[in-house]
Amino acid sequence: MATEDYEILDPRFARLFNSNAQVDKLFTGCRWAE
């Protein structure tokens, strides 16, 4: 996923963001899933 795919809602989180990390989208269509 590209960095454009992320929306940082809390600016304090921006410094924790790792642009080299990989995120896999496992499933879509859930209202809530863990």
Secondary structure as UniProt FT lines:
FT   HELIX           3..5
FT   HELIX           11..16
FT   TURN            19..20
//
